[in-house]
Amino acid sequence: MTTDLDIPAVGARAAEILAQIEAHPLYTHLTESSLKYTCCWFTTTGYATINDWNVEQDSPKLAVEGLRVLALKAAVLEATGDEDRAELLVAAPVDEMVHAILAQWNVMTKIQEDLGIRFNHATDLEEFGYEVGGETDQLYAAAGWGPKPMRYWLPTSEVNRRLDVLGRLYESIGIQGHGATTSINFDEPVPAAG
């Protein structure tokens, strides 16, 4: 089902939702816990596509983008009632942060209950086709959040190019399919760095 959106109204509602999240007593806990165990939520296909990625510097900024996306999706779901429709196209690095935020299950559940909203995210509905200027960008602009940090909002064509580069690098050390399989024997000695 395709539903036309009132972009200005849905964007404004997303801004309201984000403001409610930021005002919630668990907001600080949510943001701190989402960034705490970075080694557990890092993949080889999201953050790794960002030039000169630095978890300490980039994660807090990316958390802002992840929360904005969740607010946008919640606003679309509220406006349409359609989970498919609310699964917006999002840049891979931002989507990875969305997963890290949603991993804070108890906190996110409490925030949803308290605010009377539903965060929408279904990996089986995800499509990786984000391009600059599409509906996600229109909603983001309508929310009044200013220009997106393009360091994180990489269009799919650029993510795919970078993944090709990463794939060749990973394969050179025995990692295939971006981590789907490996030919690394952990019982063999590793040559010393040179």
Wavefront OBJ file of the C-alpha trace (Angstrom):
o trace
v 0.000 0.000 0.000
v 1.426 3.361 -0.987
v 0.250 6.309 1.025
v 0.986 9.874 0.055
v 2.428 11.762 2.983
v 1.848 15.305 4.049
v 5.619 15.884 4.205
v 5.469 19.143 6.213
v 3.038 17.704 8.776
v 4.882 14.401 9.175
v 8.235 16.198 9.418
v 6.846 18.518 12.094
v 5.468 15.529 13.997
v 8.882 13.818 13.808
v 10.459 16.930 15.332
v 7.892 16.778 18.157
v 8.633 13.093 18.750
v 12.369 13.726 18.883
v 11.846 16.590 21.349
v 9.749 14.262 23.529
v 12.473 11.601 23.428
v 15.119 14.178 24.363
v 12.961 15.405 27.277
v 12.313 11.889 28.597
v 14.038 11.033 31.900
v 15.694 7.998 30.265
v 17.170 9.961 27.340
v 20.653 10.274 28.839
v 20.636 6.611 29.797
v 19.536 5.699 26.267
v 22.242 7.699 24.538
v 25.003 6.637 26.920
v 24.056 2.965 26.802
v 23.744 3.010 23.004
v 27.357 4.147 22.745
v 28.787 2.070 25.588
v 29.478 -1.276 23.933
v 30.641 -0.231 20.514
v 32.552 -3.470 19.994
v 29.225 -5.342 20.107
v 27.384 -3.404 17.414
v 30.047 -2.599 14.856
v 29.685 -4.370 11.503
v 31.957 -4.395 8.484
v 29.339 -2.811 6.212
v 28.049 0.271 8.046
v 30.456 2.419 10.008
v 33.389 0.993 8.087
v 32.142 2.849 5.005
v 32.798 6.224 6.670
v 36.104 7.885 5.783
v 38.502 7.884 8.737
v 35.848 6.504 11.117
v 36.590 7.224 14.772
v 34.195 5.640 17.243
v 34.855 8.224 19.965
v 34.288 11.236 17.719
v 31.679 9.901 15.325
v 29.372 7.776 17.478
v 27.714 10.637 19.413
v 26.978 12.500 16.169
v 25.686 9.346 14.532
v 23.453 8.663 17.561
v 21.709 11.977 16.878
v 21.057 10.835 13.309
v 19.793 7.445 14.482
v 17.300 9.047 16.863
v 16.155 11.406 14.128
v 15.496 8.450 11.844
v 13.527 6.669 14.557
v 11.449 9.821 15.081
v 10.824 10.077 11.328
v 9.769 6.442 11.111
v 7.489 6.808 14.139
v 5.845 9.859 12.569
v 5.308 8.058 9.250
v 3.865 5.028 11.048
v 1.557 7.267 13.059
v 0.382 9.046 9.897
v -0.143 5.920 7.804
v -0.487 2.909 10.102
v 1.659 1.095 7.533
v 4.885 -0.534 8.723
v 6.113 -1.036 5.155
v 5.585 2.648 4.411
v 7.351 3.678 7.614
v 10.484 1.709 6.757
v 12.238 4.693 5.212
v 15.329 4.460 3.053
v 18.312 5.292 5.251
v 22.070 5.461 4.705
v 23.922 2.314 5.849
v 25.986 3.967 8.622
v 22.892 5.633 10.073
v 20.953 2.370 9.896
v 23.714 0.653 11.853
v 23.310 3.233 14.622
v 19.533 2.694 14.589
v 20.240 -0.965 15.384
v 22.543 0.043 18.262
v 19.865 2.313 19.730
v 17.136 -0.293 19.365
v 19.360 -2.818 21.134
v 18.539 -0.862 24.293
v 15.297 -2.809 24.435
v 14.129 -2.017 27.961
v 14.781 1.711 27.672
v 13.204 1.963 24.227
v 10.149 0.009 25.380
v 9.681 2.311 28.377
v 10.050 5.442 26.202
v 7.499 4.088 23.702
v 5.032 3.315 26.478
v 5.503 6.666 28.200
v 5.186 8.708 25.000
v 2.454 6.617 23.392
v 4.421 6.149 20.182
v 5.761 3.159 18.243
v 9.232 3.024 16.809
v 9.195 1.268 13.479
v 12.066 -0.932 12.406
v 11.893 -4.272 10.650
v 15.036 -5.653 9.081
v 12.964 -7.853 6.795
v 11.444 -4.705 5.288
v 14.703 -2.791 4.921
v 15.834 -1.771 1.487
v 19.208 -0.262 0.852
v 18.361 2.307 -1.769
v 18.922 5.609 0.031
v 19.761 8.424 -2.360
v 20.111 12.115 -1.629
v 16.956 14.168 -2.241
v 14.411 11.396 -1.768
v 11.507 11.202 0.641
v 13.701 10.620 3.713
v 15.592 13.830 2.977
v 12.340 15.729 2.406
v 10.985 14.561 5.766
v 14.284 15.377 7.485
v 14.180 18.910 6.073
v 10.515 19.320 7.058
v 11.476 18.385 10.623
v 13.696 21.476 10.644
v 16.891 19.726 11.624
v 19.020 21.630 9.138
v 21.473 20.082 6.695
v 22.247 16.422 7.183
v 25.868 15.520 7.986
v 26.759 13.984 4.643
v 29.723 12.203 6.232
v 27.148 9.690 7.507
v 24.364 10.089 4.964
v 26.149 8.289 2.152
v 24.028 7.486 -0.883
v 23.709 3.806 -1.701
v 25.823 4.103 -4.839
v 28.730 5.461 -2.764
v 28.231 2.873 -0.009
v 28.349 0.128 -2.642
v 31.553 1.556 -4.104
v 33.144 1.685 -0.662
v 31.925 -1.815 0.164
v 33.652 -3.059 -2.979
v 36.924 -1.500 -1.762
v 36.408 -2.934 1.731
v 35.548 -6.348 0.310
v 38.871 -6.566 -1.481
v 40.715 -5.470 1.658
v 38.840 -7.942 3.850
v 39.477 -10.778 1.405
v 43.209 -10.036 1.540
v 43.151 -11.079 5.216
v 40.819 -14.050 4.837
v 37.400 -12.467 5.369
v 34.876 -13.143 2.621
v 31.390 -11.800 2.089
v 31.983 -8.948 4.544
v 32.313 -11.429 7.370
v 29.872 -14.116 6.218
v 32.771 -16.580 5.977
v 36.415 -16.569 6.919
v 39.478 -18.592 6.087
v 41.349 -17.516 9.207
v 42.937 -20.240 11.323
v 43.325 -18.843 14.819
v 45.752 -21.625 15.772
v 48.351 -20.411 13.253
v 50.828 -17.764 14.326
v 50.205 -14.253 13.034
v 53.170 -12.508 11.428
v 54.504 -9.610 13.469
v 53.520 -6.152 12.320
v 56.269 -4.666 10.380
l 1 2 3 4 5 6 7 8 9 10 11 12 13 14 15 16 17 18 19 20 21 22 23 24 25 26 27 28 29 30 31 32 33 34 35 36 37 38 39 40 41 42 43 44 45 46 47 48 49 50 51 52 53 54 55 56 57 58 59 60 61 62 63 64 65 66 67 68 69 70 71 72 73 74 75 76 77 78 79 80 81 82 83 84 85 86 87 88 89 90 91 92 93 94 95 96 97 98 99 100 101 102 103 104 105 106 107 108 109 110 111 112 113 114 115 116 117 118 119 120 121 122 123 124 125 126 127 128 129 130 131 132 133 134 135 136 137 138 139 140 141 142 143 144 145 146 147 148 149 150 151 152 153 154 155 156 157 158 159 160 161 162 163 164 165 166 167 168 169 170 171 172 173 174 175 176 177 178 179 180 181 182 183 184 185 186 187 188 189 190 191 192 193 194
